[in-house]
Amino acid sequence: MVTKEEVKHLGWLARIELSDTELKRYTSQIEEIIKYLDKLDTIPLEQFKPIVAKKKFADLRSDEPAGFEGDALGTKYRKDGFVKGPRMV
């Protein structure tokens, strides 16, 4: 069983504030998800063979280095050569 304190701790880890109604709603939703996952754990999988890929991943494309002519960081036209980020307020 999932407690409100555990959901509150998850909210703290995610850096979001949860109201009491949200805590109640998310607690019940997480419990339903766990029940569903428990139901999936009861499925017998011994009769199924794992899927094997027909192609090797190395055969999908050649892995050769190529040059890049663009300006990914936006420093090409700056005099100081630094990356300009968003203004901190």
Phi and psi in degrees as a GROMACS rama.xvg file:
@    title "Ramachandran Plot"
@    xaxis  label "Phi"
@    yaxis  label "Psi"
@TYPE xy
-91.3429  133.046  VAL-2
-99.1153  162.592  THR-3
-64.8359  -32.1406  LYS-4
-65.2078  -37.6653  GLU-5
-66.4919  -41.5125  GLU-6
-67.7983  -37.3186  VAL-7
-63.719  -39.2969  LYS-8
-65.9632  -40.5752  HIS-9
-61.7545  -40.1647  LEU-10
-62.4765  -39.3061  GLY-11
-65.0855  -41.2242  TRP-12
-63.3673  -35.6315  LEU-13
-84.4918  -0.264604  ALA-14
60.0336  42.6556  ARG-15
-126.385  143.572  ILE-16
-92.5544  134.263  GLU-17
-117.154  133.106  LEU-18
-78.5014  172.559  SER-19
-63.3738  -37.7127  ASP-20
-68.3388  -37.8209  THR-21
-66.854  -39.9104  GLU-22
-59.9295  -44.259  LEU-23
-64.4162  -45.6358  LYS-24
-65.5791  -46.9066  ARG-25
-67.4538  -34.2918  TYR-26
-61.6219  -45.9348  THR-27
-67.8667  -36.7195  SER-28
-66.6847  -41.1175  GLN-29
-66.136  -37.7553  ILE-30
-62.5723  -40.364  GLU-31
-64.6765  -39.8089  GLU-32
-63.8845  -42.9785  ILE-33
-65.4116  -38.7666  ILE-34
-61.092  -42.0143  LYS-35
-64.3882  -42.7729  TYR-36
-65.5777  -35.9369  LEU-37
-63.4917  -37.94  ASP-38
-65.3399  -38.906  LYS-39
-65.5199  -31.6769  LEU-40
-67.2118  -20.3344  ASP-41
-83.5068  -8.02934  THR-42
-72.1621  125.176  ILE-43
-74.9133  124.564  PRO-44
-109.715  3.09524  LEU-45
-64.9568  -27.219  GLU-46
-80.272  -11.2007  GLN-47
-101.327  140.885  PHE-48
-94.2877  146.147  LYS-49
-65.6242  149.717  PRO-50
-77.3056  132.093  ILE-51
-109.526  132.509  VAL-52
-68.2565  141.49  ALA-53
-81.0327  -26.1327  LYS-54
-115.871  150.821  LYS-55
-80.0018  149.164  LYS-56
-62.7819  -31.2085  PHE-57
-67.6167  -22.1322  ALA-58
-83.6442  -6.81395  ASP-59
-72.1122  -38.3372  LEU-60
-158.496  158.9  ARG-61
-77.0102  144.286  SER-62
-109.313  78.1229  ASP-63
-118.426  138.585  GLU-64
-67.6506  145.846  PRO-65
-135.324  146.427  ALA-66
-73.2302  156.848  GLY-67
-125.496  122.17  PHE-68
-96.1121  -6.38421  GLU-69
-78.1813  -174.923  GLY-70
-122.683  80.316  ASP-71
-64.2259  -35.0822  ALA-72
-95.4507  -8.0386  LEU-73
75.9685  24.2742  GLY-74
-97.345  -5.30551  THR-75
-63.1458  -38.491  LYS-76
-102.2  7.69229  TYR-77
-93.9068  138.742  ARG-78
-68.9014  -36.0596  LYS-79
-86.6698  -12.224  ASP-80
78.5491  4.68512  GLY-81
-90.3191  161.213  PHE-82
-86.9889  130.999  VAL-83
-96.1293  120.3  LYS-84
-100.506  179.822  GLY-85
-68.1602  152.627  PRO-86
-73.126  132.626  ARG-87
-88.8923  126.665  MET-88
